[in-house]
Amino acid sequence: MYAIVDIETTGGYAENHRITEIAIYHHDGINITDSYHTLINPGRNIPYYITGLTGITSEMVLTAPSFEDVAQDIYNRLEGKVFVAHNAHFDYSFLKKEFEQVGINWQSKKLCTVRLCRKIIPGLRSYSLGSLSESLGVEILNRHRAGGDAAATAKIFDQLLQRDRDGYILKTLKKNSGETILPPNLPKEAFDRLPAQCGVYYFHDARGNVIYVGKAVNIKKRIAGHFTGDAREWSRSKIRNEIHHISYELTGNELIALILESQEIRRLWPKYNQAQKFRVEEWGIYDYEDRSGYQRFSVNQVTRGAKPLIKFTSKGDAWNFLWAKVREFDLCPKLCGLQVAKGLCFDYQTGECCGACMGMETAKKYNKKIQKAIQSFAGTGNTVAIIGKGRSLDEQSLVLIEQGNYFGFGFFDRQASISDLESARNFVKKGVETPTVQNLINSYLMNPRGSQVVVF
Protein backbone atom coordinates (compact mmCIF):
# COMPACT_ATOMS: atom_id res chain seq x y z
CA MET A 1 0.00 0.00 0.00
CA TYR A 2 1.24 3.48 -0.92
CA ALA A 3 0.59 6.80 0.82
CA ILE A 4 0.83 9.62 -1.74
CA VAL A 5 1.50 12.87 0.10
CA ASP A 6 1.75 16.57 -0.55
CA ILE A 7 2.27 19.34 1.98
CA GLU A 8 2.34 23.13 2.02
CA THR A 9 4.69 24.92 4.41
CA THR A 10 5.77 28.30 5.77
CA GLY A 11 9.13 28.06 4.00
CA GLY A 12 11.71 26.01 2.16
CA TYR A 13 13.37 23.77 4.76
CA ALA A 14 12.24 21.71 7.72
CA GLU A 15 14.67 22.98 10.33
CA ASN A 16 13.14 26.46 10.54
CA HIS A 17 9.66 26.09 9.02
CA ARG A 18 6.34 24.34 9.66
CA ILE A 19 3.58 22.54 7.76
CA THR A 20 0.40 24.50 6.94
CA GLU A 21 -1.52 21.88 4.93
CA ILE A 22 -1.34 18.15 4.19
CA ALA A 23 -3.13 15.78 1.84
CA ILE A 24 -2.75 11.99 1.77
CA TYR A 25 -4.06 9.56 -0.86
CA HIS A 26 -3.90 5.82 -0.20
CA HIS A 27 -3.17 3.73 -3.28
CA ASP A 28 -3.21 -0.07 -3.38
CA GLY A 29 -1.17 -0.33 -6.58
CA ILE A 30 -4.31 -0.30 -8.74
CA ASN A 31 -6.67 2.37 -7.41
CA ILE A 32 -6.95 5.17 -4.88
CA THR A 33 -8.67 3.69 -1.83
CA ASP A 34 -8.85 6.59 0.62
CA SER A 35 -7.97 10.25 1.03
CA TYR A 36 -7.29 12.74 3.82
CA HIS A 37 -6.85 16.51 3.83
CA THR A 38 -6.52 19.23 6.44
CA LEU A 39 -5.10 22.70 6.99
CA ILE A 40 -2.67 22.89 9.92
CA ASN A 41 -2.01 25.82 12.22
CA PRO A 42 1.80 26.28 12.15
CA GLY A 43 1.83 28.46 15.26
CA ARG A 44 3.32 31.40 13.37
CA ASN A 45 2.42 33.88 10.67
CA ILE A 46 2.57 32.69 7.08
CA PRO A 47 4.93 34.89 5.01
CA TYR A 48 3.30 36.98 2.29
CA TYR A 49 5.32 35.36 -0.48
CA ILE A 50 4.05 31.92 0.64
CA THR A 51 0.49 33.24 0.63
CA GLY A 52 1.12 34.55 -2.88
CA LEU A 53 2.20 31.08 -3.98
CA THR A 54 -0.34 28.89 -2.18
CA GLY A 55 -3.22 31.21 -1.36
CA ILE A 56 -3.06 30.07 2.28
CA THR A 57 -3.23 33.03 4.68
CA SER A 58 -2.55 33.28 8.39
CA GLU A 59 -6.26 33.90 8.95
CA MET A 60 -7.18 30.64 7.17
CA VAL A 61 -5.20 28.51 9.62
CA LEU A 62 -6.17 30.29 12.85
CA THR A 63 -8.95 27.77 13.60
CA ALA A 64 -7.15 24.79 12.02
CA PRO A 65 -5.71 22.05 14.26
CA SER A 66 -2.03 22.12 15.20
CA PHE A 67 0.17 19.29 13.99
CA GLU A 68 0.16 17.89 17.51
CA ASP A 69 -3.64 17.68 17.37
CA VAL A 70 -3.62 15.55 14.20
CA ALA A 71 -0.21 13.85 14.53
CA GLN A 72 -1.57 10.47 15.64
CA ASP A 73 -4.17 10.43 12.86
CA ILE A 74 -1.55 11.31 10.22
CA TYR A 75 0.85 8.74 11.66
CA ASN A 76 -1.82 6.02 11.44
CA ARG A 77 -2.42 6.91 7.80
CA LEU A 78 1.29 6.71 6.94
CA GLU A 79 2.46 3.83 9.12
CA GLY A 80 3.25 0.64 7.21
CA LYS A 81 2.86 2.30 3.82
CA VAL A 82 5.39 3.37 1.20
CA PHE A 83 5.70 7.15 1.28
CA VAL A 84 5.30 8.68 -2.20
CA ALA A 85 5.71 12.35 -3.08
CA HIS A 86 6.94 14.61 -5.84
CA ASN A 87 10.45 15.53 -4.61
CA ALA A 88 9.92 13.16 -1.69
CA HIS A 89 12.81 14.40 0.45
CA PHE A 90 11.13 17.78 0.93
CA ASP A 91 7.81 16.42 2.21
CA TYR A 92 9.43 13.58 4.15
CA SER A 93 11.89 15.88 5.98
CA PHE A 94 9.07 18.17 7.14
CA LEU A 95 6.92 15.32 8.40
CA LYS A 96 9.88 13.66 10.08
CA LYS A 97 10.67 16.90 11.93
CA GLU A 98 7.04 17.51 12.93
CA PHE A 99 6.70 13.97 14.28
CA GLU A 100 9.95 14.34 16.26
CA GLN A 101 8.65 17.50 17.90
CA VAL A 102 5.60 15.66 19.26
CA GLY A 103 7.62 12.63 20.36
CA ILE A 104 6.71 10.23 17.55
CA ASN A 105 9.45 8.17 15.92
CA TRP A 106 8.39 7.75 12.29
CA GLN A 107 10.28 6.41 9.34
CA SER A 108 9.19 4.88 6.09
CA LYS A 109 10.36 3.58 2.76
CA LYS A 110 9.88 6.32 0.22
CA LEU A 111 9.54 6.88 -3.50
CA CYS A 112 10.17 10.15 -5.33
CA THR A 113 8.05 10.62 -8.43
CA VAL A 114 10.62 13.04 -9.86
CA ARG A 115 13.31 10.35 -9.82
CA LEU A 116 10.89 7.63 -10.95
CA CYS A 117 9.73 9.71 -13.91
CA ARG A 118 13.28 10.47 -15.00
CA LYS A 119 13.96 6.75 -15.13
CA ILE A 120 10.65 5.37 -16.41
CA ILE A 121 9.65 8.29 -18.67
CA PRO A 122 12.99 9.79 -19.84
CA GLY A 123 13.46 12.67 -22.24
CA LEU A 124 10.83 15.15 -20.99
CA ARG A 125 11.74 18.85 -21.05
CA SER A 126 11.04 19.27 -17.33
CA TYR A 127 10.07 17.13 -14.36
CA SER A 128 8.48 19.82 -12.22
CA LEU A 129 4.97 18.85 -11.15
CA GLY A 130 3.35 21.43 -13.43
CA SER A 131 5.37 20.57 -16.54
CA LEU A 132 5.16 16.84 -15.91
CA SER A 133 1.37 16.97 -15.48
CA GLU A 134 1.08 18.88 -18.74
CA SER A 135 3.30 16.36 -20.57
CA LEU A 136 1.31 13.39 -19.26
CA GLY A 137 -2.13 14.92 -19.72
CA VAL A 138 -2.82 15.21 -15.99
CA GLU A 139 -5.01 18.14 -14.95
CA ILE A 140 -4.17 19.90 -11.67
CA LEU A 141 -7.38 21.41 -10.34
CA ASN A 142 -5.88 23.35 -7.44
CA ARG A 143 -2.18 24.04 -8.07
CA HIS A 144 0.11 24.72 -5.09
CA ARG A 145 -2.45 23.40 -2.64
CA ALA A 146 -1.87 20.07 -0.93
CA GLY A 147 -5.10 18.47 -2.14
CA GLY A 148 -4.66 19.43 -5.79
CA ASP A 149 -0.95 18.59 -5.97
CA ALA A 150 -1.38 15.26 -4.14
CA ALA A 151 -4.22 14.27 -6.50
CA ALA A 152 -2.03 15.09 -9.52
CA THR A 153 0.88 13.14 -8.02
CA ALA A 154 -1.44 10.15 -7.51
CA LYS A 155 -2.44 10.22 -11.20
CA ILE A 156 1.21 10.48 -12.26
CA PHE A 157 2.04 7.55 -9.97
CA ASP A 158 -0.75 5.57 -11.69
CA GLN A 159 1.00 6.08 -15.02
CA LEU A 160 4.37 5.14 -13.55
CA LEU A 161 2.98 1.86 -12.23
CA GLN A 162 1.55 1.06 -15.67
CA ARG A 163 4.72 2.00 -17.60
CA ASP A 164 7.23 0.37 -15.25
CA ARG A 165 7.93 -2.67 -17.40
CA ASP A 166 11.44 -3.16 -16.00
CA GLY A 167 10.32 -3.25 -12.36
CA TYR A 168 12.24 -0.10 -11.49
CA ILE A 169 9.87 0.84 -8.65
CA LEU A 170 10.46 -2.44 -6.83
CA LYS A 171 14.22 -2.13 -7.36
CA THR A 172 14.15 1.34 -5.83
CA LEU A 173 12.38 0.01 -2.76
CA LYS A 174 15.04 -2.61 -2.10
CA LYS A 175 16.87 -2.06 1.14
CA ASN A 176 20.04 0.02 0.84
CA SER A 177 19.34 0.96 -2.77
CA GLY A 178 20.35 4.50 -1.80
CA GLU A 179 18.03 5.91 -4.43
CA THR A 180 15.76 7.87 -2.13
CA ILE A 181 18.44 9.90 -0.35
CA LEU A 182 19.74 11.46 -3.56
CA PRO A 183 18.67 14.81 -5.02
CA PRO A 184 15.84 14.35 -7.53
CA ASN A 185 17.89 15.39 -10.58
CA LEU A 186 21.07 13.45 -9.80
CA PRO A 187 21.30 10.02 -11.51
CA LYS A 188 22.15 7.22 -9.12
CA GLU A 189 24.74 5.97 -11.60
CA ALA A 190 26.63 9.26 -11.17
CA PHE A 191 26.62 8.83 -7.39
CA ASP A 192 27.73 5.20 -7.65
CA ARG A 193 30.79 6.23 -9.68
CA LEU A 194 32.11 8.56 -6.96
CA PRO A 195 35.43 7.46 -5.39
CA ALA A 196 35.94 6.72 -1.71
CA GLN A 197 39.15 8.80 -1.79
CA CYS A 198 40.40 12.17 -0.64
CA GLY A 199 39.76 15.18 -2.85
CA VAL A 200 37.60 18.13 -3.86
CA TYR A 201 34.12 17.75 -5.33
CA TYR A 202 31.90 20.09 -7.33
CA PHE A 203 28.09 20.25 -7.54
CA HIS A 204 26.84 21.48 -10.94
CA ASP A 205 23.42 22.77 -11.94
CA ALA A 206 21.51 21.88 -15.12
CA ARG A 207 23.69 24.25 -17.17
CA GLY A 208 26.94 22.88 -15.80
CA ASN A 209 27.64 25.84 -13.52
CA VAL A 210 29.41 25.02 -10.26
CA ILE A 211 27.08 25.86 -7.38
CA TYR A 212 29.07 24.32 -4.50
CA VAL A 213 32.65 23.19 -3.85
CA GLY A 214 33.60 20.92 -0.97
CA LYS A 215 36.51 18.81 0.25
CA ALA A 216 36.48 15.35 1.78
CA VAL A 217 38.79 12.63 3.04
CA ASN A 218 36.24 10.21 1.52
CA ILE A 219 34.35 11.92 -1.31
CA LYS A 220 31.57 9.37 -1.65
CA LYS A 221 30.88 9.14 2.08
CA ARG A 222 30.92 12.92 2.50
CA ILE A 223 28.50 13.52 -0.38
CA ALA A 224 26.14 10.83 0.91
CA GLY A 225 26.24 12.62 4.25
CA HIS A 226 24.98 15.82 2.63
CA PHE A 227 21.82 14.08 1.49
CA THR A 228 20.78 12.14 4.58
CA GLY A 229 18.12 13.45 6.90
CA ASP A 230 20.73 14.19 9.56
CA ALA A 231 22.49 16.80 7.42
CA ARG A 232 20.49 19.81 8.60
CA GLU A 233 22.42 22.37 6.58
CA TRP A 234 21.46 20.41 3.46
CA SER A 235 17.76 20.07 4.29
CA ARG A 236 17.05 23.15 2.22
CA SER A 237 15.38 21.73 -0.85
CA LYS A 238 16.56 24.49 -3.17
CA ILE A 239 20.15 23.31 -3.48
CA ARG A 240 19.08 19.65 -3.69
CA ASN A 241 16.83 20.43 -6.63
CA GLU A 242 19.61 22.31 -8.44
CA ILE A 243 22.18 19.51 -8.32
CA HIS A 244 22.29 17.73 -11.69
CA HIS A 245 25.93 16.61 -11.92
CA ILE A 246 28.92 15.99 -9.65
CA SER A 247 32.59 16.20 -10.65
CA TYR A 248 35.68 15.80 -8.51
CA GLU A 249 39.47 16.06 -8.37
CA LEU A 250 41.55 13.66 -6.28
CA THR A 251 44.22 15.18 -4.05
CA GLY A 252 45.67 12.24 -2.14
CA ASN A 253 45.63 13.97 1.24
CA GLU A 254 43.64 16.44 3.28
CA LEU A 255 46.08 19.38 3.17
CA ILE A 256 45.99 19.63 -0.62
CA ALA A 257 42.22 19.11 -0.54
CA LEU A 258 41.88 22.06 1.85
CA ILE A 259 44.17 24.25 -0.28
CA LEU A 260 42.42 23.36 -3.54
CA GLU A 261 38.97 23.85 -2.02
CA SER A 262 39.89 27.33 -0.81
CA GLN A 263 41.38 28.33 -4.16
CA GLU A 264 38.45 26.93 -6.17
CA ILE A 265 35.91 28.77 -4.05
CA ARG A 266 37.77 32.02 -4.71
CA ARG A 267 38.07 31.20 -8.42
CA LEU A 268 34.49 30.03 -9.04
CA TRP A 269 32.59 31.92 -6.32
CA PRO A 270 29.85 29.22 -6.06
CA LYS A 271 26.45 30.48 -4.92
CA TYR A 272 26.09 28.00 -2.04
CA ASN A 273 29.57 28.36 -0.51
CA GLN A 274 29.18 30.86 2.27
CA ALA A 275 32.00 30.32 4.78
CA GLN A 276 34.95 31.48 2.65
CA LYS A 277 33.06 34.33 1.00
CA PHE A 278 33.53 36.28 4.19
CA ARG A 279 36.65 37.30 6.04
CA VAL A 280 38.19 34.31 7.76
CA GLU A 281 38.99 34.69 11.46
CA GLU A 282 42.75 34.74 11.96
CA TRP A 283 44.96 34.60 15.02
CA GLY A 284 48.53 35.83 15.11
CA ILE A 285 51.61 35.69 17.30
CA TYR A 286 53.09 39.14 17.97
CA ASP A 287 56.31 40.24 19.64
CA TYR A 288 56.97 43.38 21.71
CA GLU A 289 59.42 44.64 24.32
CA ASP A 290 58.27 45.34 27.87
CA ARG A 291 59.48 48.15 30.15
CA SER A 292 62.22 45.94 31.58
CA GLY A 293 63.70 45.25 28.13
CA TYR A 294 62.40 41.67 27.80
CA GLN A 295 60.97 40.65 24.43
CA ARG A 296 57.58 39.05 24.80
CA PHE A 297 55.05 37.15 22.71
CA SER A 298 51.28 37.50 22.68
CA VAL A 299 48.46 35.73 20.83
CA ASN A 300 45.71 37.99 19.46
CA GLN A 301 43.26 38.18 16.62
CA VAL A 302 44.65 39.62 13.41
CA THR A 303 43.15 43.02 12.63
CA ARG A 304 43.52 45.23 9.57
CA GLY A 305 47.01 46.68 9.38
CA ALA A 306 48.43 44.33 12.03
CA LYS A 307 51.66 42.50 11.21
CA PRO A 308 51.97 39.32 13.26
CA LEU A 309 55.06 37.13 13.05
CA ILE A 310 52.90 34.19 11.97
CA LYS A 311 49.15 33.59 11.50
CA PHE A 312 46.79 30.68 12.23
CA THR A 313 43.15 29.79 11.60
CA SER A 314 42.37 29.36 15.30
CA LYS A 315 43.54 30.58 18.68
CA GLY A 316 44.17 26.96 19.69
CA ASP A 317 46.61 26.40 16.82
CA ALA A 318 48.48 29.60 17.72
CA TRP A 319 48.72 28.60 21.41
CA ASN A 320 49.88 25.09 20.58
CA PHE A 321 52.53 26.46 18.24
CA LEU A 322 53.75 28.88 20.90
CA TRP A 323 53.86 26.20 23.59
CA ALA A 324 56.06 24.11 21.27
CA LYS A 325 58.45 27.05 20.91
CA VAL A 326 58.50 27.58 24.69
CA ARG A 327 59.61 23.98 25.14
CA GLU A 328 62.08 24.05 22.24
CA PHE A 329 63.88 27.26 23.23
CA ASP A 330 63.43 27.25 27.04
CA LEU A 331 61.24 30.33 27.00
CA CYS A 332 59.12 31.64 29.85
CA PRO A 333 55.40 30.80 29.41
CA LYS A 334 54.45 33.94 31.34
CA LEU A 335 56.46 36.23 29.03
CA CYS A 336 54.87 34.42 26.09
CA GLY A 337 51.36 35.25 27.32
CA LEU A 338 50.52 31.61 28.04
CA GLN A 339 50.27 31.99 31.83
CA VAL A 340 48.77 34.92 33.72
CA ALA A 341 49.33 33.94 37.38
CA LYS A 342 51.05 36.45 39.64
CA GLY A 343 54.66 35.87 40.61
CA LEU A 344 56.90 33.22 39.09
CA CYS A 345 55.50 31.11 36.28
CA PHE A 346 54.61 27.47 36.91
CA ASP A 347 57.48 26.28 34.71
CA TYR A 348 60.09 27.96 36.97
CA GLN A 349 58.77 25.92 39.88
CA THR A 350 59.34 22.71 37.86
CA GLY A 351 62.77 23.80 36.64
CA GLU A 352 61.72 24.37 33.01
CA CYS A 353 61.98 28.18 33.08
CA CYS A 354 65.13 30.11 34.00
CA GLY A 355 63.20 32.87 35.81
CA ALA A 356 63.02 35.65 33.23
CA CYS A 357 59.53 36.41 34.54
CA MET A 358 61.11 37.61 37.82
CA GLY A 359 64.38 39.03 36.43
CA MET A 360 66.45 36.01 37.44
CA GLU A 361 67.52 35.57 33.82
CA THR A 362 68.91 38.72 32.19
CA ALA A 363 67.00 40.40 29.37
CA LYS A 364 70.04 40.13 27.10
CA LYS A 365 70.35 36.38 27.58
CA TYR A 366 66.58 35.79 27.33
CA ASN A 367 66.17 37.94 24.22
CA LYS A 368 68.78 35.85 22.37
CA LYS A 369 66.54 32.81 22.88
CA ILE A 370 63.51 34.78 21.70
CA GLN A 371 65.35 35.75 18.49
CA LYS A 372 66.26 32.12 17.81
CA ALA A 373 62.61 31.16 18.29
CA ILE A 374 61.46 33.87 15.88
CA GLN A 375 63.95 32.68 13.27
CA SER A 376 62.37 29.22 13.49
CA PHE A 377 58.89 30.52 12.63
CA ALA A 378 57.99 29.18 9.18
CA GLY A 379 56.36 32.46 8.26
CA THR A 380 59.62 34.42 8.64
CA GLY A 381 61.39 32.95 5.64
CA ASN A 382 62.00 29.21 5.75
CA THR A 383 61.79 27.26 2.50
CA VAL A 384 60.20 23.86 3.16
CA ALA A 385 58.33 21.09 1.41
CA ILE A 386 55.47 19.17 2.99
CA ILE A 387 55.51 15.68 1.46
CA GLY A 388 52.44 13.49 1.93
CA LYS A 389 50.28 10.78 0.41
CA GLY A 390 49.61 10.93 -3.32
CA ARG A 391 46.59 9.93 -5.39
CA SER A 392 47.93 6.38 -5.80
CA LEU A 393 50.38 4.05 -4.08
CA ASP A 394 53.11 4.96 -6.60
CA GLU A 395 52.79 8.69 -5.99
CA GLN A 396 53.53 11.29 -3.33
CA SER A 397 52.27 14.84 -2.96
CA LEU A 398 54.26 18.00 -2.44
CA VAL A 399 53.32 21.38 -0.99
CA LEU A 400 56.10 23.93 -1.44
CA ILE A 401 56.69 26.99 0.76
CA GLU A 402 59.38 29.45 -0.36
CA GLN A 403 60.77 31.88 2.20
CA GLY A 404 57.66 31.43 4.30
CA ASN A 405 55.18 31.98 1.45
CA TYR A 406 53.01 29.36 -0.24
CA PHE A 407 54.30 28.56 -3.74
CA GLY A 408 52.07 25.72 -4.95
CA PHE A 409 51.42 21.98 -4.83
CA GLY A 410 52.01 19.02 -7.09
CA PHE A 411 52.60 15.28 -7.30
CA PHE A 412 55.66 13.17 -8.09
CA ASP A 413 56.60 9.52 -8.53
CA ARG A 414 57.55 7.81 -5.29
CA GLN A 415 60.89 6.81 -6.82
CA ALA A 416 61.83 10.41 -7.68
CA SER A 417 64.21 12.38 -5.48
CA ILE A 418 63.37 15.72 -3.87
CA SER A 419 66.76 16.91 -2.65
CA ASP A 420 66.67 20.67 -3.19
CA LEU A 421 64.41 23.58 -4.10
CA GLU A 422 64.95 23.28 -7.85
CA SER A 423 64.05 19.59 -7.95
CA ALA A 424 60.92 20.34 -5.88
CA ARG A 425 59.85 23.14 -8.23
CA ASN A 426 59.81 20.74 -11.19
CA PHE A 427 56.76 18.96 -9.75
CA VAL A 428 54.80 21.95 -8.49
CA LYS A 429 52.14 24.00 -10.22
CA LYS A 430 52.27 27.57 -8.92
CA GLY A 431 49.23 28.52 -6.85
CA VAL A 432 47.76 31.62 -5.28
CA GLU A 433 48.60 32.48 -1.69
CA THR A 434 45.64 33.60 0.42
CA PRO A 435 45.33 34.12 4.19
CA THR A 436 43.29 30.90 4.40
CA VAL A 437 45.92 28.86 2.54
CA GLN A 438 48.80 30.33 4.54
CA ASN A 439 47.01 29.60 7.81
CA LEU A 440 46.36 26.01 6.74
CA ILE A 441 50.04 25.54 5.97
CA ASN A 442 51.10 27.08 9.28
CA SER A 443 48.79 24.66 11.09
CA TYR A 444 50.26 21.70 9.21
CA LEU A 445 53.82 22.81 9.87
CA MET A 446 52.96 22.86 13.56
CA ASN A 447 51.33 19.41 13.33
CA PRO A 448 52.30 17.56 10.10
CA ARG A 449 49.70 14.79 10.74
CA GLY A 450 51.71 12.04 9.12
CA SER A 451 53.32 14.19 6.43
CA GLN A 452 57.08 14.75 6.13
CA VAL A 453 58.47 18.29 6.41
CA VAL A 454 61.71 18.81 4.45
CA VAL A 455 63.68 22.03 5.04
CA PHE A 456 65.82 23.27 2.12
Secondary structure, DSSP 8 states (H G I E B T S, - for coil): -EEEEEEEESSS-TTT--EEEEEEEEE-SSSEEEEEEEE-B-SS---HHHHHHH---TTTTTTS-BHHHHHHHHHHHHTTSEEEETTHHHHHHHHHHHHHHTT------EEEHHHHHHHHSTT-S--SHHHHHHHHT---SSTTSHHHHHHHHHHHHHHHHHH-TT-HHHHHHSTT--GGGS-TTS-HHHHHT--SSSEEEEEE-TTS-EEEEEEESSHHHHHHHHHSTT-GGG--HHHHHH--EEEEEE-SSHHHHHHHHHHHHHHH--TT--GGGS----EEEEEEE-TTS-EEEEEEE--TT---SEEESSHHHHHHHHHHHHHHHT--TTTTTS---SSS-HHHHTTSS-SGGGTSS-HHHHHHHHHHHHHT-GGGT--EEEEEE-SSTTEEEEEEEETTEEEEEEEEETTS---SHHHHHTTEEE----HHHHHHHHHHHH--TT-EEEE-
